[in-house]
Amino acid sequence: MKALEDGICSILRVEANANMKCTRQMFSIILPPTPHRCFTAAFQMAPQFFTRFSCNYLHYAIFSLDDLYTLMLDMQRLGFSSLTLSLSEHSDFRVVVALEFHTYGDEEKLSVAILPTFESENEEDVGEIDYTYFVSIDIEEFRSIVKELGDDDEVSVVVTNSQIKFIVGWRVIVLTTMKKECIIGGIAVGEEIETSIRFDPMHFFHNFKSKRVWFFKSNDDAIMLTAPMGLYSRISSYFPQRL
């Protein structure tokens, strides 16, 4: 459960409740944007992330991420090492999150818990990645940028085929491919891409667990910032704006 715990912890740094979306292609825990937060965040898990995965149709609901995380920690302290999560219809026709915690070995144990869900008015998501171009930065370099620029101001981002610049007022941070400070692909010589993001809340971006972060364009021309957590899961941040 460690990888699941790390992903949930990242989202939980921002909000206690989250939207849960399950399709045949992905299981996601999603935080929609708010008037005080300009981006959508998601912990996305591909079917290969799980030992077993089955989803016959779209599920979308709000649930308490804080309650799930607390249960997981409590069960781990009691020696439970795996979790089966399913959506089921309760006796009053409400959809609930059914949790089965398991132990294995000489003495197998099972503990069951149920979390209620609530209907969501809007089905938010982070969109699909367009791999036309990308920028990749080492996580320690990225953390330094987040710490230096903070979360009070909008950050202008300018990318060419050889460098990426982060600009806030008079402060400018430049990373170049020549110095191996970043990796850039898909941008032609002479081409320049300008956009903006905001590292708010700062602790969300500063505590990514990945080795690198990646900037992409989404299929609807917004900015996607992803932090891979292994081969089959990632934290994605979607900034809904035009390039």
Protein Blocks (a to p, Z undefined) as FASTA:
>chain_A
ZZmmmmmmmmmmmpmbdcddddfkbccddddddfkbcbdcdddddfklpmbdcdfbdcdd
dddfklmmmmmmmmmmnopabdcddddddfkopacdddddddedjbdcdddddddddddf
bdcdebjadfkbccdddfklmmmmmmmnommbccdddddfkbccddehjbccdddfklop
accehiaehiacddddddddfklmmmpcbfbdcddddfkopacddddebjkbccdddddd
dZZ
